[in-house]
Amino acid sequence: MVSCILEKDDAGYMDVSVCELKHPPPQLSPMPEGLSSQQVVRRLILSSILQSENSYLDSLKRILQEYQKPLLDPQTLIINPKKVRQIFYRLQEIHQCHSMFQIALACRVAEWDYSEKIGDLFVASFSKSMVLNVYSDYINNFTNAMALIKKACMSKPAFLDFLKKKQASSPDRITLYGLMVKPIQRFPQFILLLQDMLKNTPRSHSDRLPLQLALTELETLAEKLNEQKRLADQDTEIQQLVHYGRDRSLNKLLTLDQRQLIQCEVLTEIVYGDKGQVVKSKERKIFLLNDTLICANVNLKGPPDINSLVPVGPKYMVKWCIPLLQTQVVEIGQDSLKCRNSVITARRHSSTSSKVFLGPPRLYHELEELQHDLAVVEEVSLLVGTLHGIYQNLNTTVSQDWCLALQRLIRLKEEEIQNANKCRLRLSVPGKPDKSGRPVSIMVVFNTPSPLSKISWVNRLHLAKIAQRKENTLGWESAEDVGKTKAPFHCPLLTCKLPVLSSGTHTLKLEAALHSPSQSSLLGFCTASTSLPQGYLWVAGQGGNSTLGQVEIFSLNRATPRLVKIVPLRAPVLSLEYVKELCSRTEEKEAEKAQCPPKTGNIICAGLQDGSILVYGSVDTAVQCLLTLVNPDSCPVHCLKHSLSYLFAGLANGKVAVYHKKTGGERLWNVDSCRMVALGSEPVSCLLTLQDTVWASCSNQVTVIQGANLQTQSFVAHSDPCCNVGHMVRSGGGVWMAFTQSPSIHLFHIETLEALQEVNISTRITHLSPGQVCVSSLLISQGLLWVGTSQGIILTFPVPTLEGIPKITGKGMTSLNAHCGPVDFLVSACSTLASDLLRHNSIPSAGEEGDSEAPPSKEEKPSGMLLQYHLHSTCKLPGKLLTAQPELANLRAPPESFEHSPEDGSIYEVSEDPDIWVRGRPLDWGKEGEVRRSKVTSIAIFSGGRGYRRLGQPTSESTYSDSTENTVLVWQVPLTLSQ
């Protein structure tokens, strides 16, 4: 039991004088015999939960008993009691919440050997609004609490001594800051423990669904608290700028209600001299606001004794403040094909402007020297060809080796320039006008801490400009908060509008679309951070006379999609399916290292109106039909899905055709292996693959088909027989379903098939477009459930992304950019940047004062790149040695001679085969582990429908396009960066 005595002081604050557990912390009983391996692991995880919670409660108790209580003692009064309560605001309530949780946990531990259930306890304890409120208040106050502690340390020496003595007397030497930051870290710790518990819980276990629901509650709570902290940190950073800013106009700009901080980071500004030398390097704090870019000097210095106890906030002095639309990211040498032209451009620029070099100056200078040497060697090679004598060291073969080696060195130098560019952010910003009043742009160069940091900056600068377009201001609204603004950058941004499947004579009907991913080595490092996901968008439809079909392929490997191929088909296309080739982990690693897609390319299946399935092998735009499958009933193929060994086709007659993969590890399916599974009399409208099963919808029922033996299990998804299941999407442990004649979407549990949630979407759009609403498309991508409606309006709902239940817990957002007709499809495009591009090859060298072109090395780096022979050399070439001593011509050359041996470090090479030559000093100074941890994911959403319209504006200002023209709206979200 917990005994708490609550007292209120004159200011109305609640004080907990006593908050003690009458019983000792819960302990697990000795492990009984005969337990399964999963039961043993679950007990160990439970033990970790107990230890973690006991430690957390001890930390909270230490703050209250060892810090708050003495500081509130009337006999000491080191600082004002009111400030003490502000510093420790809501900690008592947090301690009380977890004390009650520990009591309930003790009861569960006592009966663990009988029930083995804990998920529902987390749901009951942390789904209450009180928990969110107290933690939110604590997190929002955290920065203010640290500021009060810092101010008190500087103004009250007795308080500083008090903190030092408390830290010195503690057994773990942890500071007050270290204790107070633990509530911010608590729920991520819980999530990790529950994920491990869920992984070791069998599907039939009674604790499985409660654990999934607990993960959902904790993830939702953690996301809300993270958002609270993010907003609080943003406000703190802006307040710091306002506090130290001297410009009134800037302070007024920063205090506007619509001002939002997107990103801020400390970067190193580098200034180069006339000859490319580093003149100055200094740390700057760069602030990216929704419409402004600010560069400030940073002063992080503070009293050392205070810094060791609590982080001291920086002082800023604004250096420049520029409208975002007047800035531009400048990239040079994005890929090796353009690098040489970029060098020329950079050097021409440097000759006209002696103050700025674009790009790494020393590396460009070395590259020019190599190019000069190559030109000289080519001339020498021509002269060598005119020799009349035969010499071992001086003949056409050797001169050709020289040329090949220098060409290889040039390519390696270009690669080194690319590596240096990975951590260099170059911005063109407006400077002071010249004497004639003409505008002048200046170049500022920053070193970022890592390639990930640079990618993030380039992407967010790119999207922040898109967010200022008229269609994205205001782009989304919440039905719950009509009239309130929403940060456009944190919602998907409308990037462009794309006409599809249209011609001068007729317009085809949109039926399906998919993303065929690909990876091109021609795409530069930062091109990937501003453009769409790499690959191709396939859009399929049928003609107005319903006798022909067509597929249009759009390339996404540029800033805006471009039509690159049209594929006419013999019948209307009703469905598309992308099949990714499965390969071993070794092959995946090799493909990743080579920065290339799987060796055999993509497979795309098209289901036609005439009952056939066309199987295409697609490498970029080279579309080749590999196979044609025909179902015995020749029924239209409404939907397609594949699993590891099968291809499933939903037919118009209520059956599912199942094709087995060919033996021998091939990826194509056996034409004669078709088996039919009858579901009902209505068409099979959608399929969904879930591990070794497939969910198929027919009318208002869903049938779960086992892939191996085709056994079926059915359940009714909607009580109304007229509401056919039209769409199904899976996330975590649940499946969301939409119905053809219903405005509601339903969530079902994958394992128990239990209905868990129902959401009516009509209430969120009736104020924008009155009338009957139905769901026309459904998609889940990166924590958002996208819902396309029959009125052309798109809604998004946040859903959990972990292994829990994807319940809708947040506010739904409605897009004010809509189609004029139903949203025919929603497709997600996702691609990951090649990990080799994220190698940190641009680390500042200690000897160049911030110039990060040279890699770190314990030994002095040689001036040139060294190539040497591995298997071959010129020592066995025919002809006599080129020497002034004829008697040595037939003898083995001494070590000091000029004979070319494998040991002498020659720059020659005789083959392009990498097995023939090796580098004397490798270029790769990055850490292997860094590459494996780094991951950059680019995501775009494509919605297809008739026309385009803008909602929520007066009729005179509304934007409309041709309502009969097929249009794809392209939505983009910020890059996902992970370690």
Residue, then its C-alpha position, 0 to 999 in steps of 0.5 A: m500500500v501507498s500512504c500519501i499525505l497531501e498538503k497545500d501551501d499558501a500558493g496552492y501547490m500540492d506537497v507530498s510529505v510522505c510517499e512511501l511503499k509499505h511493502p518492499p519492491p516486488q520480486l519474482s519467485p524462483m523459476p519453476e521446473g519444466l518451463s519452455s524456452q519462451q516462458v523462461v525468456r518471458r520471466l527474464i524480461l519481466s525481471s528486467i521490467l521490475q528492475s527498471e521500474n524499481s530503479y526509476l522509482d528510486s531516482l524519483k524518490r531521490i529527487l523528492q527526498e534529497y533535493q526538493k525536501p531540503l530546499l523547501d525546509p524553512q530553516t535553510l531557504i537557499i532559494n525561493p520556495k516558489k522557484v523550488r516548486q517550479i523546478f520540480y513541477r509535477l514530479q510528485e504526481i509522476h512518482q505517485c503514478h508509478s508507485m501505484f503502478q508498482i503496487a499493481l505490478a507486485c500483484r501481477v508478479a505474485e500470480w505470474d506462474y498461473s496467468e503470465k499476463i502483463g499487457d493489460l496492466f500497462v494499458a490500464s496504468f498508462s492510458k489514463s489522461m492524467v498520465l499524459n497531462v502530468y508528463s506533458d507538464y513536466i516535459n514542457n517545464f523541463t527547459n524552464a527548470m534547467a534555466l532556473i537551476k542555471k540562474a540559481c547556480m550563478s546567483k546563489p553560491a550556496f545553491l551551487d555548493f548544495l548541488k556539488k555536495k549532493q552529487a559527491s555524496s551520491p553512490d553513482r555520482i549522478t547529477l540532478y540533471g541526470l536524475m531529472v532527465k529520466p522521466i523523458q526517457r522512461f516510455p522509450q525504455f518500456i517500449l523496448l521491453l514490451q517489444d521483447m516480451l511480444k516477440n516471445t509470446p506465442r500467438s495463442h497466448s492470452d497476453r498477446l493482444p493485451l501486449q499489442l494494445a499496450l505497445t499501441e498505448l505506450e507508442t502513442l503516449a511517447e509520440k505525444l510527449n516527443e511532440q510536446k518536447r519538440l515544440a518546447d525546444q523550438d520555443t526555447e531556441i526562438q526565445q534564445l534568439v529573441h533574448y540575445g537579438r539586437d534587431r527589433s525587426l528580427n525580434k518582431l519576425l520571430t514572435l509572429d504566431q505563424r513562425q515555426l522552427i523546422q531545423c537548427e544545428v551547429l555547423t562549421e563555416i569555412v572561408y577560403g582564400d585566393k589560392g584555395q587555402v582555409v582562411k577561417s573556420k568557425e562554428r555557427k548555429i543555423f536556424l531554418l524557419n518556415d520562411t527564413l534562414i538565420c545564421a548566428n554566432v554561438n557562445l557556448k562558454g560558461p562556468p566549468d563548475i556549472n556546466s558539469l551540473v546542468p547544461v548551460g544554454p548558448k548565447y546567440m548573436v545573429k550574423w545574417c537573416i535572409p528570406l528562404l526563397q532567396t537562398q539556393v543550395v549549390e552542388i558541384g560534382q554531384d556525380s562522376l559524369k558531371c564532375r569534370n564540367s563542374v571543375i571547369t565551372a568552379r575554376r572559371h568562377s574562381s578566376t572572376s571572384s578571388k574571394v570564393f572557391l566553389g567546392p573543395p579547392r585543394l582537391y580540384h587543384e590536384l585534379e587539374e594537375l592530374q589532367h595536365d599530367l595525363a595530357v603530357v603523358e598522352e603526348v609522350s606516348l605518341l613520341v614513344g611510338t616513334l622509337h626505333g629501338i626496343y626497350q623494356n622500360l620505354n615502349t608503347t605498352v608502358s606508355q599505355d599503362w601510364c595513361l590507364a593509371l592516370q585515368r584511374l587516378i583521375r576517377l579516384k580523385e573525382e570520387e574523393i571530391q564527391n566524398a568531400n561534398k558529402c559533408r559540405l553545404r554550399l548556400s548562395v545567399p544575397g549580399k550587398p548590391d554592388k556600386s551600380g546597385r545590381p544584386v550580388s550573390i555570395m557563397v557561404v560554405f558549411n561543414t556538416p557533422s555527417p553526411l546524414s546531416k547534410i542530406s537532412w539540410v538539403n531536403r528540408l530546405h527544398l521542402a520548406k520552399i515547397a511549403q510556401r507555395k499557395e496550394n500548401t498554405l494552408g494545405w491541411e485542416s483538422a475537423e476538430d480544429v477548424g479555423k486553426t492553422k497547422a504547420p504545413f511542413h509536418c503534413p505531406l506537401l503537394t509537390c506537383k500535379l501530373p496529367v496521365l492516360s489522356s489524349g486528344t481523342h479520349t481519356l482512359k479510366l484509371e484502374a491501378a498504379l504501382h511503384s517499381p523501385s530502381q537505383s541509378s548510380l547516375l543520380g548524385f548524392c544530393t539529387a536524391s535528397t531533393s527529388l522523389p524516390q528513385g524508380y518508376l511509376w506505372v499507371a494503368g487504365q482502360g479505354g472508353n470502349s473497354t476493349l483496349g488497355q494502356v500502361e504509362i510509365f513515369s520516371l521519378n529520377r528527377a525533380t518532377p516525374r516525366l513520362v518515358k514509355i507507353v505500353p498498349l495492351r490488348a485488354p483493359v488493365l484492372s490490377l497491377e502487382y509488383v514482385k520483388e525478387l528474393c535473394s540471400r543476405t550475401e547477395e543483398k549485401e553485394a548488391e548494396k555494396a555495388q549500389c545496384p538493384p537485384k541482379t534480375g530486375n523487377i517483375i510486374c504482373a498486370g491483370l486484364q479484363d480478358g482473364s489473362i495475367l501478363v508477367y513483365g520483366s522490367v529493368d528501368t524502361a525495358v519492358q519485356c513480357l516474360l509469361t502469360l497466365v490464363n485462368p480456366d474461367s477466363c474471368p476478369v482479374h480484379c486484384l493480384k497479390h503474391s507470397l513467397s511461393y504463390l501468385f493469387a488472382g481475385l476473379a470476377n466470378g468470386k473465385v481466387a486463382v492460385y499459381h505455384k512458383k516453378t521449381g528450381g528457385e525461379r521467380l516465375w509461376n507455373v502456367d499449369s499449376c492453377r488451382m481455384v478457391a471458390l469464395g462466393s458469387e460476388p467478385v473478389s474485390c481485394l486481396l491482402t498477403l499476411q505472411d503465409t496467408v492471404w485475406a480475400s474479400c467477397s461481398n461483406q465477407v473476408t476469407v483467410i486462405q492458407g497458402a500451403n494447403l489452401q484451407t479457408q476460414s471466413f468471417v463477416a466483416h460488416s453486418d450489412p450485405c450491401c457493404n462489400v469489402g473494397h479495400m484492406v491494408r495491414s499495419g502491425g497487428g491489425v488490418w484496416m478495411a473500407f466498404t463500398q457503400s459505407p463512410s466508415i473504416h473498420l480495424f480487425h485483429i490479424e490473429t483473433l479476427e476481432a473487430l477493434q475500432e470503427v471510424n466514420i470519416s463523413t463527419r470530417i469532410t461534410h463541412l467542405s463538401p456535403g453529400q454522401v461519402c464513401v471510401s474509394s481507396l486506402l493506404i498505410s505509409q510511414g505512420l499515416l493511414w491515407v483514406g481516399t473518398s468518393q468526393g475526391i477528398i483525402l484524409t490522413f490519420p496517424v497510426p502506430t508503426l510498431e508491432g502493436i494495434p494500428k488504432i487511430t488515436g490522433k486527430g484526422m487531417t483533411s487535405l484542401n487539395a482534392h480531385c474532382g472525382p473519386v480518388d481511384f488509387l493511393v500508391s506509396a513510393c519508397s526508396t532507400l539511399a545506397s548506404d555507401l553514399l553515407r560513408h563519412n569520408s570527409i572528416p576534418s583533419a587536425g592539421e588544416e584548421g577545419d578543412s575536411e578534405a583530408p582524411p585523418s591519418k596517424e602518418e603523414k599522407p603521401s602527396g599522390m595516390l599510389l597504385q601498385y601491381h598485385l599480379h602483373s608488372t612490366c618486369k617480364l615485358p620483352g626488350k632490353l632495360l633502358t639503362a646507361q650500363p649495357e652489361l646489366a641488360n641481361l641481369r636482374a636489376p638491383p633494388e635501386s634501379f628503375e625496373h618495374s617490379p611488384e614491390d616498387g610502388s609503380i603507378y602503372e596498371v595493365s588491366e581494368d580488372p580490379d583483381i589485377w591492381v590494388r591501391g597502395r593506400p585505400l580511399d575508404w577512411g570511414k567506419e564500416g559500422e557507420v555505413r550499416r547504421s545509416k539509412v535514408t528513406s525517401i517517400a512519396i504518395f501518389s493519388g489518382g483521380r479526375g481533375y484537381r480542385r482547391l477547397g476551403q476558399p471563396t469561389s472567386e479564388s478557388t483553383y480548378s482544372d479540367s474535371t475530365e482529365n486524369t490527374v495524379l497528385v504527388w505528395q512528398v514528406p521529409l526524408t526519414l533519417s535513421q542510424 
